[in-house]
Amino acid sequence: MEPNTKMQGKDYITCGILSLMNMVGMILSSVMNISGYTTILYGAAASFFVGILFVIVCCKVPKFGAILVFTIVPCIYFFTSGLIEGITGAVGALLLAFAAELILKNKRDSMKRITAAAIVYTLYMSVIGSAESFLFTDYYCDAALAHGINETVVSQMRDMYSVKPLWLVVIVSTALLTFAGTYVGKLIMRKHLKKAGII
């Protein structure tokens, strides 16, 4: 491993592909939005896929900047949504991607550090991404109605987001599913991780 070397062209391509897969995982997780009662767990469901990909990107590109590039496609999507939630989500994702980079630093051969960085990284979904929903529930739900979300679903969302302690459940669920995702990622990349001296 050469954790201190600069990103090369092939590294940007690899991280870009994984960033697209990151976005695909989030889209697949949107099945949680079928009901207002389950939509609060969207971020937690997405974090499972992110956890898997996080391990892969750390294994394939053990260099500073890899996680930032890995975050690009979701950030572009968030920004283009035009919603306040999307903009704050994009900014939060970039900030926590940088925090994850700092956690990894030049110790990208540690599975414990990779797992910790992944959990911190996905906080943008459970903390920043859910902030508007839990702190400004009426505004968020009214905006959802204005964007054509089904009235019954919005009513369910209003009921769920009004229960503020559920935010802690969302955060804990996201952390646990991120951990599960990194474990699955470790199993998928086991041979590569052994070769790199990570496990």
Legacy VTK file of the C-alpha trace (Angstrom):
# vtk DataFile Version 3.0
C-alpha trace
ASCII
DATASET POLYDATA
POINTS 199 float
0.000 0.000 0.000
1.096 3.557 -0.733
-1.316 5.708 1.265
0.692 8.884 0.796
0.900 8.825 -3.006
-1.214 11.209 -5.031
-4.368 10.210 -6.850
-3.754 9.148 -10.447
-6.095 9.129 -13.431
-7.106 5.502 -12.938
-7.839 6.245 -9.274
-10.270 9.012 -10.219
-11.970 6.648 -12.653
-12.259 3.895 -10.029
-13.640 6.292 -7.404
-15.982 7.812 -9.993
-17.441 4.398 -10.835
-17.855 3.600 -7.138
-19.460 7.015 -6.657
-22.033 6.094 -9.323
-22.626 2.827 -7.476
-23.009 4.869 -4.291
-25.819 6.795 -5.989
-27.409 3.565 -7.232
-27.443 2.250 -3.649
-29.243 5.380 -2.513
-31.793 5.029 -5.312
-32.431 1.392 -4.384
-32.893 2.471 -0.763
-35.633 4.886 -1.821
-37.984 1.899 -1.588
-38.176 2.958 2.072
-40.066 6.063 0.931
-43.075 4.002 -0.088
-44.608 4.799 3.303
-44.307 7.776 5.590
-43.770 5.339 8.446
-40.640 3.854 6.871
-39.175 6.891 5.143
-37.281 7.911 8.288
-35.117 4.804 7.801
-34.132 5.691 4.229
-30.705 6.943 5.316
-30.108 3.855 7.432
-30.935 1.565 4.504
-28.669 3.560 2.184
-25.835 3.434 4.720
-25.653 -0.357 4.376
-24.745 -0.023 0.686
-22.425 2.879 1.447
-20.621 0.767 4.062
-19.912 -1.965 1.518
-18.645 0.499 -1.089
-16.626 2.438 1.479
-14.505 -0.637 2.184
-14.075 -1.275 -1.536
-12.936 2.276 -2.277
-10.494 2.206 0.662
-9.103 -1.093 -0.597
-8.902 -0.137 -4.274
-7.671 3.434 -3.785
-5.880 3.776 -0.414
-5.025 7.429 -1.027
-6.085 10.778 0.392
-8.930 12.203 -1.669
-10.533 8.894 -2.604
-13.503 9.365 -0.262
-14.037 12.936 -1.467
-14.237 11.731 -5.081
-16.460 8.836 -3.949
-18.908 11.467 -2.682
-19.118 13.547 -5.873
-22.051 11.909 -7.720
-24.464 11.942 -4.731
-23.466 15.570 -4.061
-24.243 16.577 -7.642
-27.635 14.901 -7.301
-28.317 16.632 -3.975
-27.352 20.045 -5.345
-29.482 19.674 -8.480
-32.544 18.714 -6.431
-33.011 22.399 -5.655
-34.290 21.556 -2.176
-32.788 22.993 1.011
-32.508 19.430 2.274
-30.509 18.519 -0.817
-28.134 21.458 -0.486
-27.485 20.862 3.214
-27.092 17.142 2.477
-24.470 17.846 -0.193
-22.509 20.218 2.029
-22.769 17.784 4.935
-21.631 14.879 2.764
-18.535 16.790 1.629
-17.677 17.906 5.164
-18.000 14.402 6.572
-16.115 12.931 3.613
-13.257 15.244 4.578
-13.640 14.152 8.221
-13.434 10.514 7.072
-10.260 11.350 5.132
-8.740 12.812 8.303
-9.665 9.698 10.293
-8.053 7.469 7.676
-5.018 9.739 7.158
-2.014 7.572 6.369
-3.390 4.610 8.353
-5.517 3.122 5.609
-4.313 -0.380 6.423
-6.529 -0.599 9.518
-9.982 -2.155 9.201
-10.991 -0.584 12.508
-10.077 2.849 11.191
-11.902 2.212 7.916
-15.027 1.156 9.825
-14.871 4.200 12.117
-14.395 6.508 9.127
-17.366 4.898 7.345
-19.646 5.403 10.358
-18.613 9.055 10.657
-19.099 9.490 6.907
-22.697 8.215 6.932
-23.658 10.621 9.711
-24.530 13.080 6.950
-27.561 10.909 6.204
-28.762 10.361 9.767
-27.821 13.697 11.334
-27.559 16.379 8.665
-29.939 14.726 6.200
-32.606 14.273 8.880
-32.130 17.633 10.610
-34.727 19.515 8.572
-37.232 16.674 8.932
-37.002 16.485 12.721
-36.297 20.131 13.582
-38.666 21.773 11.101
-41.232 19.038 10.617
-44.164 21.206 9.504
-42.061 23.153 7.009
-40.545 19.927 5.645
-43.907 18.203 5.282
-45.557 21.251 3.713
-42.713 21.383 1.193
-43.217 17.666 0.472
-46.887 18.327 -0.253
-45.963 21.219 -2.536
-43.666 18.864 -4.475
-46.520 16.441 -5.098
-45.887 13.820 -2.421
-49.025 11.847 -1.593
-51.030 13.508 1.196
-51.414 10.261 3.144
-47.666 9.633 3.017
-46.952 13.200 4.141
-49.383 12.803 7.032
-47.554 9.646 8.102
-44.221 11.459 7.810
-45.548 14.287 9.963
-46.557 11.775 12.633
-43.148 10.100 12.617
-40.943 13.184 12.478
-42.953 14.805 15.259
-41.636 12.126 17.625
-38.221 13.717 18.205
-36.622 10.755 20.094
-36.928 8.760 16.875
-34.045 10.829 15.549
-31.750 8.936 17.922
-33.155 5.671 16.569
-32.346 6.851 13.052
-28.765 7.753 14.021
-28.131 4.458 15.839
-29.735 2.432 13.018
-27.571 4.193 10.457
-24.403 3.516 12.462
-25.306 -0.166 12.918
-26.162 -0.701 9.260
-22.989 1.088 8.199
-21.053 -1.309 10.429
-22.916 -4.243 8.854
-22.118 -2.886 5.405
-18.399 -2.612 6.179
-18.461 -6.204 7.431
-20.036 -7.394 4.167
-17.545 -5.247 2.250
-14.728 -6.945 4.161
-16.060 -10.373 3.165
-16.349 -9.312 -0.480
-12.833 -7.862 -0.576
-11.233 -10.364 1.802
-8.498 -11.511 -0.598
-7.624 -7.951 -1.588
-7.633 -6.783 2.024
-5.294 -9.603 3.045
-2.960 -8.785 0.173
-2.962 -5.118 1.219
-2.249 -6.093 4.840
-5.523 -4.630 6.132
-6.720 -7.937 7.629
LINES 1 200
199 0 1 2 3 4 5 6 7 8 9 10 11 12 13 14 15 16 17 18 19 20 21 22 23 24 25 26 27 28 29 30 31 32 33 34 35 36 37 38 39 40 41 42 43 44 45 46 47 48 49 50 51 52 53 54 55 56 57 58 59 60 61 62 63 64 65 66 67 68 69 70 71 72 73 74 75 76 77 78 79 80 81 82 83 84 85 86 87 88 89 90 91 92 93 94 95 96 97 98 99 100 101 102 103 104 105 106 107 108 109 110 111 112 113 114 115 116 117 118 119 120 121 122 123 124 125 126 127 128 129 130 131 132 133 134 135 136 137 138 139 140 141 142 143 144 145 146 147 148 149 150 151 152 153 154 155 156 157 158 159 160 161 162 163 164 165 166 167 168 169 170 171 172 173 174 175 176 177 178 179 180 181 182 183 184 185 186 187 188 189 190 191 192 193 194 195 196 197 198
